[in-house]
Amino acid sequence: MRRSLTIAAVILVLASVPAMADDSTSQQVQAGQDNVALVQQEFASFSAATQTQGGDGNDAMAYQSDASANIEQDQTGTFNASYGDQIVESDSRIQQNQAGLWNDNFSSQVAGFNNRTDQYQEGSYNTSIIIQEEVNDSLASTRQSGNDNMISIEQWMFGTGNEAGGIQLWLGGADGQ
């Protein structure tokens, strides 16, 4: 009986500790409406998360910490949102691509160096937000084509050697399509 309790306690402890792995890869593909794709990668040296969604009202969320990692999120449709978060990262990248109307890109990189975020949006009424906090030698860029789009790039808190750029191209016409 005592041995069974000991084994159960060990299993419980092991199950509650985050997995530490090298070369963690996640690929998620979804089509349709109101889908959610979520991946969390921690302490995995060379993590990669790829999320592809087609349709309306979809959310793609990727979180990575303590690694050199890549997030790529691709969405087509309307009312979609992508969220990419990297914390305590070096030589990491977030790339977010969206085509359609009323879409949101959000990227956050905190505490790291040599990181990069690139956001691309085609269509109108889209929002692009990049926050880089306490990062050094990092790049933030957004490119939008369409009408009535919004870009916000923030780099702050003790960072040096960072670069930021945003480009908005107006397509003309009533809805930018």
SULRA-V632723 format. One record per residue. N is the residue number from 0. RES is the residue in one small letter. PSI is psi as a letter, one per 30 degrees, with the letter a starting at -180 (none if undefined). OMEGA is omega in radians with two decimals (none if undefined). NEAR is the number of other C-alpha atoms within 12 Angstrom. Layout:
N_RES_PSI_OMEGA_NEAR / N_RES_PSI_OMEGA_NEAR
This chain:
0_m_e_-3.12_7 / 1_r_e_3.13_8 / 2_r_e_3.11_9 / 3_s_e_3.10_10 / 4_l_e_3.12_11 / 5_t_e_3.13_12 / 6_i_e_3.12_13 / 7_a_e_3.12_14 / 8_a_e_3.12_14 / 9_v_e_3.12_14 / 10_i_e_3.12_13 / 11_l_e_3.12_12 / 12_v_e_-3.14_13 / 13_l_e_-3.14_13 / 14_a_f_-3.09_11 / 15_s_f_-3.14_10 / 16_v_k_3.12_12 / 17_p_k_3.13_14 / 18_a_k_3.06_16 / 19_m_k_-3.06_19 / 20_a_l_3.02_16 / 21_d_l_3.02_18 / 22_d_h_3.10_19 / 23_s_k_-3.13_27 / 24_t_k_3.08_25 / 25_s_k_3.08_28 / 26_q_k_-3.13_24 / 27_q_k_3.12_27 / 28_v_k_-3.12_24 / 29_q_k_3.04_26 / 30_a_k_3.12_23 / 31_g_a_-3.07_20 / 32_q_k_3.01_20 / 33_d_h_3.08_20 / 34_n_l_3.06_26 / 35_v_k_3.04_28 / 36_a_k_-3.07_34 / 37_l_k_3.05_29 / 38_v_k_3.09_31 / 39_q_k_-3.12_32 / 40_q_k_-3.12_36 / 41_e_k_3.07_32 / 42_f_h_3.09_26 / 43_a_j_-2.92_27 / 44_s_e_-3.08_26 / 45_f_i_-3.09_28 / 46_s_k_3.03_37 / 47_a_k_3.08_35 / 48_a_k_3.10_41 / 49_t_k_-3.13_35 / 50_q_k_-3.12_40 / 51_t_k_-3.14_37 / 52_q_k_3.03_38 / 53_g_k_-3.12_32 / 54_g_a_-3.06_28 / 55_d_k_3.06_27 / 56_g_g_-3.10_28 / 57_n_l_3.08_36 / 58_d_k_3.03_40 / 59_a_k_-3.11_45 / 60_m_k_3.11_39 / 61_a_k_3.14_43 / 62_y_k_3.11_40 / 63_q_k_3.09_40 / 64_s_l_3.03_35 / 65_d_h_-3.11_30 / 66_a_a_2.85_32 / 67_s_j_-2.90_33 / 68_a_l_3.10_44 / 69_n_k_3.01_40 / 70_i_k_3.00_47 / 71_e_k_-3.12_41 / 72_q_k_-3.13_49 / 73_d_k_3.14_42 / 74_q_k_2.99_47 / 75_t_k_3.13_36 / 76_g_a_-3.12_32 / 77_t_l_3.10_29 / 78_f_h_3.08_31 / 79_n_l_3.10_42 / 80_a_k_3.05_44 / 81_s_k_-3.12_47 / 82_y_k_3.07_42 / 83_g_k_-3.13_50 / 84_d_k_3.05_45 / 85_q_k_-3.09_47 / 86_i_k_-3.10_35 / 87_v_i_-3.07_30 / 88_e_l_2.98_39 / 89_s_k_-3.14_31 / 90_d_h_-3.10_29 / 91_s_l_-3.09_40 / 92_r_k_2.96_41 / 93_i_k_3.05_49 / 94_q_k_-3.12_42 / 95_q_k_-3.10_49 / 96_n_k_3.10_43 / 97_q_k_3.02_47 / 98_a_k_-3.14_38 / 99_g_a_-3.07_35 / 100_l_l_3.02_32 / 101_w_h_3.12_32 / 102_n_l_-3.14_42 / 103_d_k_2.97_45 / 104_n_k_3.04_49 / 105_f_k_-3.14_43 / 106_s_k_3.12_46 / 107_s_k_3.05_46 / 108_q_k_-3.05_49 / 109_v_k_3.02_36 / 110_a_i_3.09_32 / 111_g_a_3.11_34 / 112_f_l_-3.12_31 / 113_n_h_3.10_29 / 114_n_l_-3.08_43 / 115_r_k_2.98_43 / 116_t_k_3.06_48 / 117_d_k_3.10_40 / 118_q_k_3.12_47 / 119_y_k_3.11_41 / 120_q_k_3.03_47 / 121_e_k_-3.13_40 / 122_g_a_-3.03_37 / 123_s_l_3.10_34 / 124_y_h_-3.13_31 / 125_n_l_3.14_40 / 126_t_k_3.13_40 / 127_s_k_3.14_44 / 128_i_k_3.06_39 / 129_i_k_3.04_41 / 130_i_k_3.03_39 / 131_q_j_-3.06_44 / 132_e_k_3.14_32 / 133_e_h_3.07_28 / 134_v_l_3.12_36 / 135_n_k_3.07_29 / 136_d_h_-3.09_25 / 137_s_l_-3.07_37 / 138_l_k_3.04_37 / 139_a_k_3.13_41 / 140_s_k_3.10_36 / 141_t_k_3.05_40 / 142_r_k_3.13_35 / 143_q_k_3.00_40 / 144_s_k_-3.08_34 / 145_g_a_-3.11_32 / 146_n_l_3.02_26 / 147_d_h_3.10_28 / 148_n_l_-3.11_34 / 149_m_k_3.08_29 / 150_i_k_2.98_32 / 151_s_k_3.09_29 / 152_i_k_3.11_32 / 153_e_k_3.03_31 / 154_q_j_-3.05_33 / 155_w_l_3.11_23 / 156_m_i_2.92_17 / 157_f_g_3.14_17 / 158_g_k_3.08_25 / 159_t_l_3.07_20 / 160_g_g_-3.10_18 / 161_n_l_3.10_29 / 162_e_k_3.10_25 / 163_a_k_3.10_28 / 164_g_k_3.10_24 / 165_g_k_3.12_27 / 166_i_k_3.05_24 / 167_q_k_3.11_28 / 168_l_k_3.11_23 / 169_w_k_-3.10_21 / 170_l_f_-3.07_18 / 171_g_l_-3.12_14 / 172_g_l_-3.04_12 / 173_a_e_-3.07_13 / 174_d_g_3.09_20 / 175_g_g_-3.11_24 / 176_q_none_none_19
